[in-house]
Amino acid sequence: MNITSYFLRSVLVSAVLTTSLHAMCSSEQEALESQGDASRASLPIIHRADLTDQSLLKPVLSSSFQSQDHVEAALQIVCRTYESKPAFVGKSSHGKNGMKFPMHPEILHWIMTAFRDAKEKIGLEIAGASGENSALLAFAGLGEVYLNDIDPDEIKTFETLKLSLPEDVRSRLKSIKGDFFAIETSELIDKVDFILCRNFLHFLTDKQIEKLFSGILPHITTLEAHLIFSVNSPYTMDVFKSSLEEHPEATRFKVTRSLLTIFGYNNDMPCHSFFNTASVCEEDVDPLGFTKTTLYEIRDSNFIPAFNDISQFTPDIQELIKTKIMPYTIDDVEEGRITLVTNTLRVYTPQNLSRIFEQYGLQVKETFLIGNNGHRLDSNPLWEGDLSERVQQVGVIAQWIKDKDTRQR
Ligand SMILES: C[S@@+](CC[C@H](N)C(=O)[O-])C[C@H]1O[C@@H](n2cnc3c(N)ncnc32)[C@H](O)[C@@H]1O
């Protein structure tokens, strides 16, 4: 059995969890500028944006940043994350802060178009890692862009990135290092016109979501602010399908999977999954916590049991161990380990993600689906096809409901 290729296709994808180039024409841009915030929300998201193409990138850079030096500096940032492979956040965080994902070019193009030359506007990217999106928002012409992240290595990378930028772009960028729930936000009160938050909400408990949407965001944002969030989708793991059919509002699942790690291969990353199970989890459990039990050590291709009492597991897990792992023989793996990992994963469908925003007084203007390479997917058969081709993330563009200040402050 070629474990390596099987692994890469199935496990890594699930574990980390045509081209109609359409630059906005100048009359559309003028209309946008004259109508201000009202027209930002109604701007269509384009079908596909190859932002490495200067003829698409240049029109979304600020009119003040049209020199060849500016365009090339912006292009270099695009190239860092355009269709990039996911990479672990931080050098010293050992994976605990998750992964950085490729840019969402169509969504970024939308934001850059909507906020082009908005010199009086302030943007904030929450948990933005090394801040390439934030830097591009400054290139689009937002007056100030704040990048927040808890990981010091990522903030350092952002500060180094800033040094490579033209001074008039760099001066618009600021970093706020630390836990977003603990940072000092007083200088931002009622000032932020735009929030970008990718792949962070699914790290949070309900209690933290409550704090974010009623304790922090309503205080720092303007009433017209746009909030753009994306989160992990359930569609990369078949095990969520039946649970979601029964409980479409569920966003929290207890997931148990049995993983094979081959020592020395791919830095000891798990490369094969014997089984995955998922069930709806009612309790407000920390999505970052997990338990890990070693079932077998593999030495000289021999399986050496590393647990004594399989009755400690639930009957369905016991059955899976007996049927999926025990009969297994692996000739081409000399050294390794088989583990059982249980954690609580949060994943959102466009519908139940929208519901959260609505619950806190926001109106969802648009939902979007993101594929493996970061591009927006127009419509996809959600549970069909190769895992890597499916919707990886879902997102929303939302605004506070304006006719009455429904924000729960
Ligand atoms: C899955 S990564 C996503 C990174 C980036 N937004 C992206 O989409 O590529 C989650 C990010 O959240 C950051 N993070 C985790 N907890 C945080 C917190 N409490 N406050 C601020 N950032 C946090 C991590 O350091 C990491 O950069």
PDBQT file of the ligand as one rigid body, heavy atoms in Angstrom, charges set to zero:
ROOT
HETATM    1  C1  LIG A 501      -5.716  29.664  11.625  1.00  0.00    +0.000 C 
HETATM    2  S1  LIG A 501      -4.620  31.013  11.844  1.00  0.00    +0.000 S 
HETATM    3  C2  LIG A 501      -5.212  32.119  10.603  1.00  0.00    +0.000 C 
HETATM    4  C3  LIG A 501      -4.210  33.133  10.192  1.00  0.00    +0.000 C 
HETATM    5  C4  LIG A 501      -4.696  34.098   9.109  1.00  0.00    +0.000 C 
HETATM    6  N1  LIG A 501      -5.811  34.900   9.573  1.00  0.00    +0.000 N 
HETATM    7  C5  LIG A 501      -5.091  33.339   7.868  1.00  0.00    +0.000 C 
HETATM    8  O1  LIG A 501      -6.271  33.226   7.583  1.00  0.00    +0.000 OA
HETATM    9  O2  LIG A 501      -4.181  32.861   7.174  1.00  0.00    +0.000 OA
HETATM   10  C6  LIG A 501      -5.229  31.734  13.309  1.00  0.00    +0.000 C 
HETATM   11  C7  LIG A 501      -4.465  32.963  13.736  1.00  0.00    +0.000 C 
HETATM   12  O3  LIG A 501      -5.062  33.437  14.930  1.00  0.00    +0.000 OA
HETATM   13  C8  LIG A 501      -4.038  33.894  15.777  1.00  0.00    +0.000 C 
HETATM   14  N2  LIG A 501      -4.613  33.901  17.137  1.00  0.00    +0.000 N 
HETATM   15  C9  LIG A 501      -4.964  32.840  17.888  1.00  0.00    +0.000 A 
HETATM   16  N3  LIG A 501      -5.528  33.250  19.034  1.00  0.00    +0.000 NA
HETATM   17  C10 LIG A 501      -5.517  34.596  19.006  1.00  0.00    +0.000 A 
HETATM   18  C11 LIG A 501      -5.982  35.602  19.892  1.00  0.00    +0.000 A 
HETATM   19  N4  LIG A 501      -6.550  35.279  21.050  1.00  0.00    +0.000 N 
HETATM   20  N5  LIG A 501      -5.846  36.901  19.553  1.00  0.00    +0.000 NA
HETATM   21  C12 LIG A 501      -5.255  37.230  18.371  1.00  0.00    +0.000 A 
HETATM   22  N6  LIG A 501      -4.795  36.323  17.476  1.00  0.00    +0.000 NA
HETATM   23  C13 LIG A 501      -4.931  35.029  17.790  1.00  0.00    +0.000 A 
HETATM   24  C14 LIG A 501      -2.916  32.920  15.558  1.00  0.00    +0.000 C 
HETATM   25  O4  LIG A 501      -1.667  33.394  15.967  1.00  0.00    +0.000 OA
HETATM   26  C15 LIG A 501      -3.008  32.731  14.051  1.00  0.00    +0.000 C 
HETATM   27  O5  LIG A 501      -2.215  33.652  13.351  1.00  0.00    +0.000 OA
ENDROOT
TORSDOF 0
